[in-house]
Amino acid sequence: MTKEEKRSLREQKELAYLRKEKAKPKSKYYLWYLLLILALIYIVDEIISNLQGNLITDISHDIFPDVFGDGTHNAIISASKPLVLVNTFATFILALSMFYKPLADRFGRKPFLFINTLGMGVSIAICTLARNSGTFFFYIIGFFLMRFFVTPDEQVVYIFETVPKNRRATTCSIIKGIAEFGLVFISIMRMGFMGSDLFGNGEFHYEQWRWVFLTAAIAAAVISLIALFFARETDPYLDSRIAYLEKTPEERLEDAKKQKLVLKKSQGGFFNGLISVFKSKQLLFICIATFLYTLASSFIGYYKTLMDAVTSNNTVFSNRALFIFPFTCGVVTIIYGFISDKIGRKITLIGLLSISIIAFTLYGVGLNYNWNEFLLGALIGVFLGSFWASGDTFIMMAGESAPTRIRASAMTAHSLFFGIGQALSGVLVSILAGLGTLNAVFVALAVTVPVLIASLVLLMIFVRETKNIEIEKVELEFVRKEENQVQEESK
């Protein structure tokens, strides 16, 4: 049997399987329990993504006790540097993720929904093997793996492709808002496993951070199995892949010529997605604005270290602040989706970035002037909620501005700009951690506020609205551009 015959046989089997999946009837409650599954995945995703940010001082104290010393401002900033560097260099794992995520355009969304969720759990379980500076490499390996599996956000693609277009932002924000409320479990686990409560009762045990990680890992494993057995493949993927497989080799080659795409690229790919970004003014400026926005990410995520440095690691103070912030964060996250579907993504994003700037500035001022810990915790939730919601809105606008056949690929290319910005932001924070004598809060504000303002201005001037955009029209727009380019080059 020739190579072409083997490929044809393989594709016929795949086509029969996909048609069978498409023909299966859905329960009238399917969308509801799918959204429940996605919400559970989102909760685990958010908890795992925020474990280091919420426990950074505790982990540093346990693994690097000599550097941590007496817990003064300079010692806390210096002891946090290894974890900050891990976070910075883990950003480069995006380079691999960019080639990994487009595989969902070829093999489907469901397999990666399962793999990514399970992978998150396994990765943070590996982190717990770090016992001291000599075994810190286990934490590095686990954290790198965690960043790899967290990055694709396959649950977001599921929402795009299963929820009506006029309810995408609302649904996404409700699910994400529930996930932000779920962050309170980090605080509860921190107090439950590590000791000391909101009133300062009990002795605090820094080394028990591992039980917080392991509990989240077990939850991720269980939820990944739930997704494997109860979630179904998305209809847009099934339709797109079936349509591709039903074409003859001649038809595919003809399509490739018309669209100036080789056969492999017609089903996605990182480089194809990157090319699509530079062909579209809309996608390009979304990506540039995203890059500027992400330059602030590491400083925004440094809130716990800033708090501990200013308060000399007052665990009761941080317990209270960390207990409050998930609630204000969740409220902001839920509200923004309704506003986004009502008045548009662009205006909502402008508002979110503005709130991030104001709330983070107030947080910095409040730390230096010893404001109430519950108020500071509320401010943390406001600036984190608005900042993260801004990132989700950028991702949503990028997804809505790309055609179905390369959506995951275009969103992966968008994540390149996301990753470069995060990496540079991490480098800047690492420099800050190495200069412990400076006022860390002032430096964080001096970097964060200007880059967020720049992103805001670029968004206002160059990016158009994507609310209720017709994905089919986006597809046709890209095809027409490609056909016109081919015609011009053939003259």
C-alpha positions in Angstrom: 0.0 0.0 0.0 1.4 3.4 -1.0 1.8 6.3 1.3 -1.1 8.1 -0.4 -3.3 5.1 0.0 -2.5 4.8 3.7 -3.3 8.5 4.2 -6.5 8.2 2.3 -7.6 5.2 4.3 -6.7 7.0 7.6 -8.7 10.0 6.5 -11.7 7.9 5.6 -11.7 6.4 9.0 -11.4 9.8 10.6 -14.2 11.1 8.5 -16.5 8.2 9.4 -15.7 8.8 13.1 -16.4 12.6 12.9 -19.7 12.1 11.0 -20.8 9.7 13.8 -19.8 12.2 16.5 -21.7 14.9 14.6 -24.8 12.8 14.3 -25.0 11.9 18.0 -28.0 13.7 19.5 -27.4 16.2 22.3 -29.4 16.3 25.5 -31.3 19.6 25.9 -29.2 20.1 29.1 -25.9 19.4 27.3 -24.9 23.1 27.1 -25.5 23.6 30.8 -23.5 20.7 32.0 -20.7 21.5 29.5 -20.6 25.0 31.0 -20.4 23.5 34.4 -17.4 21.4 33.3 -15.7 24.4 31.8 -16.4 26.4 35.0 -14.7 23.7 37.0 -11.7 23.7 34.7 -11.6 27.4 34.9 -11.6 27.3 38.7 -8.7 24.8 38.7 -6.9 26.8 36.0 -7.2 30.1 38.1 -6.1 28.4 41.3 -3.1 26.7 39.8 -2.1 29.9 37.9 -2.2 32.0 41.1 -0.6 29.6 43.6 2.9 31.0 43.3 1.6 34.6 43.4 -0.3 34.0 46.6 2.3 31.8 48.3 5.6 33.3 46.9 6.8 34.6 50.3 5.9 31.4 52.1 7.7 29.2 49.5 10.7 31.5 49.5 10.8 31.3 53.3 10.8 27.5 53.3 13.2 26.8 50.4 15.6 29.8 51.0 15.5 30.4 54.7 19.1 31.8 54.8 18.3 34.5 52.3 14.9 35.2 53.8 16.6 35.9 57.2 14.6 38.2 59.5 11.9 39.0 56.9 12.8 42.7 56.4 11.9 44.6 53.2 15.2 43.9 51.4 15.4 40.2 52.6 11.8 39.5 51.3 12.5 41.1 47.9 15.8 39.2 47.6 14.4 35.9 48.7 11.6 36.1 46.1 14.1 36.6 43.3 14.5 32.8 42.4 10.8 32.4 42.1 10.5 35.6 40.1 13.3 34.3 37.7 11.5 31.0 37.4 8.3 32.8 36.4 10.3 35.0 33.9 12.1 32.1 32.2 8.9 29.9 32.2 7.4 32.5 29.9 9.7 31.2 27.2 7.9 27.9 27.3 5.3 29.8 25.2 7.7 29.1 22.3 6.8 25.4 22.5 3.2 26.1 23.4 2.8 28.1 20.1 3.5 24.9 18.2 1.4 22.8 20.5 -1.8 24.8 20.7 -2.5 24.7 16.9 -2.7 20.9 17.1 -6.2 21.5 18.3 -7.0 22.7 14.8 -6.0 19.3 13.5 -6.9 16.8 16.2 -9.8 18.5 17.9 -10.5 20.6 21.0 -11.6 17.8 23.4 -8.3 15.9 23.6 -6.5 19.0 24.6 -9.1 20.0 27.1 -8.4 16.8 28.9 -4.6 16.8 28.4 -4.1 20.4 29.5 -6.2 20.1 32.7 -4.5 16.9 33.7 -1.1 18.4 32.8 -1.7 21.3 35.1 -2.3 19.0 38.1 0.8 16.8 37.4 3.0 19.8 37.0 2.3 21.4 40.4 2.6 18.0 42.0 6.1 17.9 40.7 6.8 21.3 42.3 6.2 19.9 45.8 9.3 17.7 45.5 11.4 20.8 46.1 12.5 20.6 49.7 15.4 23.1 49.8 17.7 25.0 47.5 19.4 21.8 46.4 16.2 20.3 45.1 14.8 23.6 43.8 15.2 22.2 40.3 12.0 20.1 40.9 10.0 23.3 41.4 11.6 24.7 38.2 10.6 21.7 36.1 7.0 21.6 37.6 6.5 25.3 37.1 7.7 25.2 33.5 5.3 22.4 32.8 2.5 24.2 34.5 3.0 27.3 32.3 3.0 25.1 29.3 -0.3 23.5 30.0 -2.0 26.6 31.4 -1.2 28.7 28.3 -3.5 27.2 25.7 -6.8 27.9 27.5 -8.7 25.4 25.5 -11.8 26.1 27.6 -11.9 29.6 26.1 -12.0 28.0 22.6 -14.9 25.8 23.7 -16.8 28.9 24.8 -16.2 30.6 21.5 -17.5 27.6 19.6 -20.4 26.4 21.7 -22.1 29.6 23.0 -24.2 31.9 20.8 -22.2 34.9 19.5 -24.3 37.5 21.4 -23.6 35.6 24.7 -19.9 34.9 24.4 -18.6 37.6 26.6 -21.4 37.3 29.1 -20.9 33.5 29.4 -17.1 33.8 29.6 -17.3 36.4 32.3 -19.8 34.5 34.4 -17.6 31.4 34.2 -14.4 33.3 34.8 -16.1 35.2 37.7 -17.1 32.0 39.3 -13.4 30.9 38.9 -12.2 34.1 40.6 -14.5 33.5 43.5 -12.9 30.1 43.6 -9.6 31.7 44.4 -10.7 32.1 48.0 -9.9 28.4 48.3 -6.2 29.3 48.1 -6.6 31.5 51.2 -8.7 28.8 52.9 -6.2 26.1 52.1 -3.3 28.4 53.2 -4.9 29.0 56.6 -6.1 25.3 56.9 -2.8 23.6 56.0 -0.3 26.3 57.0 -2.0 27.6 60.2 -2.9 31.0 61.5 -6.3 32.4 60.7 -7.9 35.8 60.1 -7.5 36.6 63.8 -3.9 35.5 64.1 -4.7 32.3 66.0 -2.3 29.4 65.5 1.3 29.0 64.6 2.2 29.5 60.9 4.1 26.6 59.1 5.7 27.8 55.9 6.6 24.2 54.8 3.0 23.2 54.5 2.6 25.1 51.2 3.1 21.7 49.5 -0.3 20.4 50.7 -2.0 23.4 49.1 -0.3 22.5 45.8 -1.2 18.8 46.1 -4.8 19.5 46.9 -5.1 21.6 43.7 -3.3 18.8 41.7 -5.8 16.2 42.9 -8.7 18.5 41.9 -7.2 19.0 38.4 -6.9 15.2 37.9 -10.5 14.5 38.9 -11.9 17.3 36.7 -9.9 16.3 33.7 -11.5 12.9 33.9 -14.9 14.5 34.1 -14.2 16.4 30.9 -12.9 13.3 29.2 -16.1 11.4 29.8 -18.8 14.0 29.5 -17.6 16.8 27.2 -18.1 16.5 23.4 -16.2 17.9 20.5 -17.3 21.3 19.4 -19.6 21.5 16.3 -17.5 24.2 14.5 -14.5 22.0 14.6 -16.4 18.9 13.4 -18.0 20.9 10.6 -14.7 22.4 9.5 -12.7 19.2 9.7 -15.5 17.1 7.9 -15.7 19.7 5.1 -11.9 19.5 4.7 -11.8 15.6 4.6 -14.7 15.4 2.2 -12.8 17.3 -0.5 -10.7 15.4 -3.1 -7.0 16.0 -3.2 -7.5 18.0 -6.4 -10.0 20.3 -4.6 -7.7 20.8 -1.7 -4.8 21.7 -4.1 -7.1 24.1 -5.9 -8.1 25.7 -2.6 -4.5 26.0 -1.6 -3.7 27.8 -4.9 -6.6 30.2 -4.5 -5.7 31.0 -0.9 -1.9 30.8 -1.5 -1.6 28.2 1.3 0.0 24.8 1.1 -2.1 21.8 2.0 -0.7 21.5 5.5 -1.3 25.1 6.3 -4.9 25.0 5.2 -5.8 23.3 8.6 -3.8 25.8 10.7 -0.3 26.1 12.0 1.8 28.7 13.9 3.4 30.3 11.0 0.2 30.5 9.1 -1.4 32.1 12.1 1.4 34.6 12.4 1.1 35.5 8.7 -2.6 36.1 9.2 -1.8 38.6 12.0 0.4 40.7 9.7 -2.1 40.6 6.9 -4.9 42.0 9.1 -4.6 45.5 10.5 -7.2 44.6 13.1 -5.3 41.6 14.4 -1.9 43.4 14.3 -2.9 46.3 16.5 -4.7 43.9 18.9 -1.4 42.1 19.2 0.7 45.3 19.7 -1.8 46.6 22.3 -1.6 43.2 24.0 2.2 43.4 24.1 2.1 46.7 25.8 -0.5 45.5 28.3 1.5 42.4 29.2 4.5 44.5 30.1 2.7 45.3 33.3 1.8 41.7 34.1 4.6 40.7 36.3 4.4 43.9 38.4 0.6 43.4 38.8 1.3 39.8 39.8 3.9 41.0 42.3 1.2 42.3 44.7 1.8 39.7 47.4 5.5 40.3 47.6 5.0 44.1 47.7 2.6 43.6 50.5 4.9 41.3 52.5 7.9 43.6 52.0 6.0 46.7 53.2 4.4 44.9 56.2 7.5 42.8 57.1 5.7 39.6 56.3 2.7 40.1 58.6 0.8 36.8 58.0 -2.4 38.0 59.6 -2.4 41.1 57.4 -1.9 39.0 54.3 -4.5 36.4 55.4 -7.1 39.1 55.6 -6.2 40.7 52.3 -6.0 37.4 50.4 -9.4 36.3 51.8 -11.1 39.4 50.5 -9.7 39.9 47.1 -11.4 36.9 45.3 -14.8 38.4 46.0 -14.2 41.9 44.5 -12.2 40.1 41.7 -15.2 37.9 40.9 -17.7 40.7 40.9 -15.6 42.7 38.4 -15.1 39.7 36.2 -18.8 38.8 36.1 -20.0 42.4 35.4 -17.6 43.1 32.6 -19.0 40.3 30.4 -22.6 41.7 30.5 -21.2 45.2 29.7 -19.1 43.7 26.8 -22.1 42.0 25.2 -24.3 45.1 25.8 -22.0 48.0 24.6 -19.1 46.2 22.9 -15.7 44.7 23.6 -13.7 47.8 22.7 -15.4 50.2 25.1 -15.4 47.6 27.8 -11.7 47.0 27.4 -11.0 50.7 27.6 -12.9 50.8 30.9 -11.1 47.7 32.3 -7.6 49.1 31.5 -8.6 52.4 33.1 -9.8 50.7 36.3 -6.6 48.6 36.4 -4.5 51.8 36.3 -6.5 53.6 39.0 -6.9 50.6 41.4 -3.2 49.5 41.2 -2.1 53.1 41.8 -4.4 53.3 44.9 -3.0 49.9 46.1 0.5 51.3 45.9 -0.4 54.4 47.7 -2.3 52.5 50.3 0.6 50.2 51.0 3.0 53.1 51.6 0.5 54.8 53.9 -0.6 51.7 55.8 -4.3 51.5 54.7 -6.6 48.9 56.2 -5.8 45.4 55.0 -9.4 44.6 54.0 -9.5 47.7 51.9 -6.2 46.8 50.3 -7.5 43.3 49.7 -10.6 44.7 47.9 -8.3 46.9 45.8 -6.2 43.8 44.9 -9.4 42.1 43.6 -10.4 45.2 41.6 -7.1 45.6 39.8 -6.6 41.9 39.3 -10.1 41.4 38.1 -10.0 44.3 35.6 -6.4 43.4 34.5 -7.2 39.7 33.9 -10.5 40.6 32.2 -8.6 42.9 29.9 -6.4 40.0 28.9 -9.4 37.8 28.3 -11.0 40.5 26.2 -7.9 40.9 24.1 -7.9 37.2 23.5 -11.6 37.2 22.7 -11.2 40.1 20.2 -8.3 38.3 18.6 -10.4 35.1 18.3 -13.4 37.0 16.9 -11.2 38.7 14.3 -9.8 35.4 12.9 -11.5 32.8 10.6 -12.5 29.4 12.0 -10.0 27.4 10.0 -7.0 29.2 11.6 -8.6 30.5 14.8 -6.5 28.5 17.2 -3.4 29.2 15.1 -4.1 33.0 15.0 -4.8 33.0 18.7 -1.4 31.2 19.2 0.3 33.9 17.2 -1.5 36.4 19.4 0.0 34.6 22.4 3.5 35.3 21.0 3.0 39.0 21.6 1.5 38.0 25.0 4.5 35.9 25.8 7.2 38.4 24.7 5.5 41.1 26.9 5.3 38.8 29.9 9.0 37.8 29.5 10.2 41.4 29.3 7.9 42.3 32.3 9.5 39.4 34.2 13.0 40.6 33.4 12.1 44.0 34.8 10.7 42.5 38.0 13.8 40.4 38.3 15.9 43.5 38.2 13.7 45.0 40.8 14.2 42.0 43.0 17.9 42.4 42.7 17.7 46.0 43.8 16.1 45.5 47.2 17.1 48.9 48.5 14.7 50.7 46.2 11.1 51.3 47.1 9.6 48.3 45.3 6.1 49.8 45.2 7.3 53.1 43.6 9.2 51.1 40.9 6.1 48.9 40.2 3.9 52.0 39.7 6.6 53.7 37.5 6.6 50.8 35.0 2.9 49.7 35.1 1.0 52.9 34.7 2.8 54.2 31.5 2.6 50.9 29.6 -1.1 50.4 30.4 -1.8 54.0 29.3 0.1 53.3 26.0 -2.0 50.1 25.4 -5.2 52.1 26.1 -4.4 54.8 23.6 -3.4 52.3 20.9 -6.7 50.4 21.4 -8.8 53.6 21.2 -7.2 54.7 17.9 -6.5 51.6 15.8 -8.8 48.7 16.9 -12.4 48.3 15.8 -15.3 46.7 17.6 -15.8 42.9 17.4 -19.2 42.6 19.2 -21.6 40.3 17.4 -19.1 39.8 14.6 -20.1 37.1 12.1 -17.3 34.5 12.1 -18.4 33.5 8.6 -17.8 37.0 7.3 -14.4 37.0 8.8 -13.6 33.8 7.0 -14.8 35.3 3.7 -12.8 38.5 4.3 -9.6 36.6 4.7 -10.2 34.4 1.7 -10.9 37.4 -0.5 -7.7 39.1 0.6 -5.7 35.9 -0.2 -7.4 35.5 -3.6 -6.8 39.2 -4.5 -3.2 38.9 -3.5 -2.7 35.8 -5.7 -4.4 37.5 -8.6 -2.2 40.6 -8.3 1.0 38.4 -8.2 -0.1 36.4 -11.2 -0.5 39.5 -13.4 
